[in-house]
Amino acid sequence: QVQLVESGGGLVQPGDSLRLSCAASGFNFRPYAMTWFRQVPGKDLEWVATSSGNKTYADSVKGRFTISRDDAKSTLFLEMNDLKPEDTAVYSCARGSRYHNDYRGQGTQVTVSS
């Protein structure tokens, strides 16, 4: 069965960096677009970035976050630099694109606080 397991979250200070990972299993990873989302409790799910033939980013993270993937290891990454308190959320990865995705992981908590 399809599994997506995120890791790498934590508590950091403003300006710090984190690298999130999403380990995928149960399907052929290479052909699929993969997407990062984030969510704050009580708010809607927010799209962060997608890796398909190209890479696209939400305006709020453009220039600070980088999405990448290792198809040989079926792993998706999100490198997050210059983190801000408003980046605090649960980050999850999904199989598919921003508007067309079918599986999403449980997520990893990122907290940015001084």
N, C-alpha and C positions, 0 to 999 in steps of 0.2 A: 504494500500500500504506500501511497505517497506520504512522505514525512518531510517536514521542514523544521529544523531546530536551530534557533538563534542563540548566540552567545556573545559575550564581550561587553555587555552593559556594565554600568557601575555608577558610583558617585564621583563626580569630578568638579573642579572649580571652573568658573568662567575663564575662557581662553585656552583651556586644556584640549587635548585630543583623545579620541577613542576610535577603535576599529572594531566594528561588529562583523560577525560571521553568521552565515546561514548555511547549514549543512543539509543538503537535499539527498533523498534516497527514494527508491521505489519507482523511479521513472528515468527516462533518458534525458538528462539535464541539458545537453548541448543545444538542441533546437529551440528551446523555450526562452521567450522573454521572461525576465525575472524583475521583480519590483520590491522596493522598500516602502512601507507605510509607517506611520506613527499615530499614536492616539493618546490623548490626555483623558483621564476619567471624566465622563459627563460631556465630552465633546465628540464631534464626528471624526471618523477616520480621515487622516490627512495623507495624501500622496507625497512621497519624498523624492523618489528617483526610480528610473527604469533602465535596465540594460537589455537592449534587443540588438538590432543591427547598429544602432547608435545608442548614445546615452543621453537621457533627458532628466532635468532636475526642476524641482519646484523653485520658484524665485527666492523663497525664504532661505534656501540652503545653497543656491548656486554660488560657486566660487569658494565655498567652505567644505562641502561634502563631495566625495568622489565614490561612485559606484564602480565595482569591478567584479570579475568572476574568474574562477579557475575551472574550466569545463572538465579537465581531466580529473579533478577532485570533487566535482559536483558541488561546488561551494560558491556562494555569493558573498561579497564583502561590501561594507560601507565604511569608508574612511571619513571621520568627522573631525574637522579642525576648527579652531576658534569657537568653541562651543559657548552658547549663550543660555541663560536661564530659560528662555522660551523654547529651547530645544528639548527640555525635559518632557519625556513621554515614554510610553512602551513602544519599542520599535519591532516591527514584524516584517517578515519577507513573504512574498506571495509568488506563486507560479502564474505567470501571465503578465499582461500589461496593466496599465493604470485602470482601464475600464473593462478589461476582459481578463479576469483571473479566476481561478477555481479553487486553489488551496492556499491557505495562509497558516503560518506557524503561530505558536503561542506568544512569542515575543520575548524581548529582553528589556529590562528597565534601564533607562538612562536618566540620571538626575544631575542637573548642573546647578550647583549652589555654592556660595561662598560661606 
